[in-house]
């Protein structure tokens, strides 16, 4: 009888070990799927927030005009108008900062982060952006400050002439 109990005990231990291995495999699969879902949700949320900012800015004639004029010549605006644009930009840059940290953590795909970075590259040489960054830089976290500073220091240009007088662009055709 003791021999029979010993065999049953060994079989039970083997079944238990197999069950533990299967459980660990299942947990690993769930973890991978949850990671994918988290990354997807982070990307969707980040893109939706940025798209919303651009859509609201683009669909509001006053905001668009203020932003355009601020980028090209911030001194042409009143102090209240400059404040409005700077606060709008600060909101966008908080989203940029979040995406930067999500990317650092591996929660946001690096290609999406590169796309977001290109938005900064597009305005980095504009007087309005330079003023914004000078006034608001210290309100961001140090790693993000360094990231934006590196972008500002690059030679890449992607929106040359975007903030010039539209009538001067039309006459050059």
C-alpha positions in Angstrom: 0.0 0.0 0.0 2.9 2.3 0.8 4.3 1.8 -2.7 0.9 2.6 -4.2 0.7 5.8 -2.2 4.2 6.8 -3.2 3.3 6.3 -6.9 0.2 8.4 -6.5 2.2 11.1 -4.8 4.8 11.2 -7.6 2.0 11.3 -10.3 0.3 14.1 -8.3 3.6 16.1 -8.1 4.1 15.6 -11.9 0.6 16.7 -12.7 1.0 19.7 -10.3 4.3 20.7 -12.0 2.8 20.5 -15.5 -0.2 22.6 -14.3 2.2 25.2 -12.9 4.1 25.3 -16.2 0.9 25.6 -18.2 -0.3 28.4 -15.9 3.0 30.3 -16.3 2.7 30.0 -20.1 -0.8 31.3 -19.9 0.3 34.2 -17.7 3.1 35.0 -20.2 0.6 35.1 -23.1 -1.8 37.3 -21.1 1.1 39.6 -20.2 2.1 39.9 -23.8 -1.4 40.6 -24.9 -1.9 43.2 -22.1 1.3 44.9 -23.1 0.1 45.2 -26.7 -3.2 46.5 -25.5 -1.6 49.1 -23.3 0.7 50.2 -26.1 -2.2 50.5 -28.5 -4.3 52.5 -26.0 -1.4 54.8 -25.3 -0.8 55.4 -29.0 -4.5 56.0 -29.7 -4.8 58.4 -26.7 -1.7 60.3 -27.6 -2.6 60.7 -31.3 -6.2 61.6 -30.4 -5.1 64.3 -28.0 -2.6 65.8 -30.5 -5.1 65.5 -33.4 -7.8 67.3 -31.3 -5.4 70.2 -30.6 -4.6 70.6 -34.3 -8.3 70.2 -35.3 -9.4 72.8 -32.7 -6.6 75.2 -33.7 -7.3 74.7 -37.4 -11.1 75.1 -37.2 -11.0 78.2 -35.1 -10.1 81.2 -37.3 -9.0 83.4 -34.4 -6.8 80.7 -32.9 -5.3 79.8 -36.3 -4.5 83.4 -37.1 -3.0 84.1 -33.7 -0.9 80.9 -33.9 0.3 81.7 -37.4 1.2 85.3 -36.6 2.8 84.3 -33.3 5.1 81.8 -35.1 6.1 84.4 -37.7 6.3 87.5 -35.5 5.3 87.2 -31.9 5.9 91.0 -31.4 3.1 91.7 -33.8 0.6 90.4 -31.2 -0.7 92.1 -28.1 0.5 90.6 -24.8 -2.9 89.0 -24.3 -2.8 87.3 -27.7 0.8 86.1 -27.1 -0.4 84.7 -23.7 -3.3 82.8 -25.4 -0.9 81.2 -28.0 1.7 80.3 -25.4 -0.9 78.7 -23.2 -2.3 76.7 -26.1 1.2 75.6 -27.1 2.0 74.7 -23.5 -0.9 72.3 -23.5 0.3 70.7 -26.7 3.8 70.4 -25.3 2.6 68.7 -22.2 1.2 66.0 -24.5 4.5 65.9 -26.3 6.3 65.5 -23.0 4.0 62.6 -22.0 4.6 60.9 -25.3 8.3 61.4 -24.8 8.2 59.6 -21.5 5.8 56.9 -22.8 8.4 56.2 -25.5 11.2 56.1 -23.0 9.2 53.5 -21.0 8.5 51.5 -24.1 4.7 52.2 -23.9 4.6 54.3 -27.1 6.0 53.1 -30.4 9.2 54.9 -31.4 7.8 55.6 -34.9 4.9 57.5 -33.4 7.4 59.5 -31.2 9.4 60.3 -34.3 6.3 61.6 -36.0 5.5 63.8 -33.0 9.1 65.0 -33.0 8.7 66.2 -36.6 6.0 68.6 -35.4 8.6 70.3 -33.3 11.1 70.3 -36.1 8.5 72.1 -38.3 8.5 75.1 -36.0 11.9 75.1 -34.2 13.3 77.9 -36.3 10.3 80.2 -36.0 10.6 83.3 -33.8 7.4 82.4 -32.0 8.6 78.9 -31.1 11.9 80.3 -29.9 10.0 82.8 -27.6 7.7 80.0 -26.3 10.6 77.7 -25.5 12.6 80.5 -23.8 9.6 81.4 -21.6 8.3 77.9 -20.9 11.3 75.6 -21.1 11.9 75.4 -17.3 8.3 74.3 -16.7 9.1 70.9 -18.3 11.0 68.0 -16.9 14.8 68.0 -17.5 15.0 65.0 -19.9 12.3 66.5 -22.1 14.0 69.9 -22.1 17.2 68.2 -23.3 15.1 66.3 -26.0 13.6 69.5 -27.3 17.0 71.3 -27.1 18.5 68.6 -29.3 15.7 69.0 -31.8 16.2 72.8 -31.9 19.9 72.2 -32.5 19.4 70.0 -35.5 19.8 71.2 -39.1 16.7 69.4 -40.3 14.0 71.7 -41.8 10.6 70.4 -42.8 8.3 73.4 -43.2 10.5 76.0 -44.8 8.4 79.0 -45.6 5.2 77.9 -43.9 5.0 81.0 -41.8 5.9 83.5 -44.4 3.4 85.9 -45.9 1.1 83.8 -48.1 0.8 86.6 -50.7 4.6 86.7 -51.1 4.6 82.9 -51.8 1.9 83.3 -54.4 3.8 86.0 -56.3 6.9 83.8 -56.5 5.1 81.2 -58.6 
